[in-house]
Amino acid sequence: MKTLAKLLYGANAVTCIFIGVMHTVAHYADLKTENIKTLLNHKIPVSGTEAYIWDLWQGMSLMMGFLLIVIGILHLSIIQRIKKAEYPPISGSLIMIFMLVGVIYAGVNFFDKWQVYGGIFGILVQSTCLVLTIAKR
């Protein structure tokens, strides 16, 4: 059970890294075009100042990819540092589940069904890890 819990915890961490890398690659390969830049070359008020939609979108897109990579690396480092006799930390699983609830929310409100499905699958994986961890404590 301990090995399965660690495997599931690590699987979600690796998935975060993979999605973060894919997000960043797609940003540079598909989303950073002159056509899109022209479409988004308008200013909007943000926090009392005017900002270009293009700049905001570029920053948010890159930040999303980088943050997913960092979250995945952090969770992998947690798995590497715990002793063989330990289960993954409950707090780490809860944090990952909370993030995945946000993924589902964004999928429902801003993106598409695949993001919702991915969030649900990730929650199932992380919840299984959490249940295994709690059951053995």
KAUR-V893092 format. One record per residue. N is the residue number from 1. PSI is psi in radians with two decimals (none if undefined). Layout:
((N:PSI) (N:PSI))
//
This chain:
((1:-0.69) (2:-0.76) (3:-0.72) (4:-0.75) (5:-0.77) (6:-0.69) (7:-0.78) (8:-0.73) (9:-0.82) (10:-0.60) (11:-0.76) (12:-0.60) (13:-0.81) (14:-0.66) (15:-0.71) (16:-0.79) (17:-0.81) (18:-0.85) (19:-0.67) (20:-0.74) (21:-0.79) (22:-0.69) (23:-0.77) (24:-0.73) (25:-0.81) (26:-0.64) (27:-0.88) (28:-0.57) (29:-0.69) (30:-0.53) (31:-0.23) (32:1.23) (33:2.77) (34:-0.63) (35:-0.84) (36:-0.69) (37:-0.73) (38:-0.75) (39:-0.58) (40:0.28) (41:1.02) (42:2.62) (43:2.54) (44:2.69) (45:2.28) (46:2.05) (47:0.76) (48:0.10) (49:2.96) (50:2.36) (51:2.59) (52:2.38) (53:-0.68) (54:-0.85) (55:-0.73) (56:-0.78) (57:-0.74) (58:-0.80) (59:-0.78) (60:-0.73) (61:-0.85) (62:-0.74) (63:-0.71) (64:-0.85) (65:-0.84) (66:-0.73) (67:-0.66) (68:-0.71) (69:-0.82) (70:-0.75) (71:-0.77) (72:-0.77) (73:-0.72) (74:-0.79) (75:-0.61) (76:-0.69) (77:-0.57) (78:-0.82) (79:-0.70) (80:-0.51) (81:-0.33) (82:2.63) (83:2.79) (84:-0.58) (85:-0.06) (86:2.68) (87:2.85) (88:2.66) (89:2.41) (90:-0.71) (91:-0.67) (92:-0.72) (93:-0.73) (94:-0.68) (95:-0.76) (96:-0.73) (97:-0.74) (98:-0.74) (99:-0.71) (100:-0.51) (101:-0.70) (102:-0.65) (103:-0.78) (104:-0.78) (105:-0.83) (106:-0.65) (107:-0.75) (108:-0.74) (109:-0.42) (110:-0.42) (111:-2.19) (112:-3.07) (113:-0.51) (114:-0.61) (115:-0.67) (116:-0.83) (117:-0.76) (118:-0.73) (119:-0.74) (120:-0.80) (121:-0.78) (122:-0.71) (123:-0.70) (124:-0.77) (125:-0.87) (126:-0.61) (127:-0.66) (128:-0.77) (129:-0.78) (130:-0.78) (131:-0.77) (132:-0.70) (133:-0.82) (134:-0.67) (135:-0.50) (136:0.02) (137:none))
//
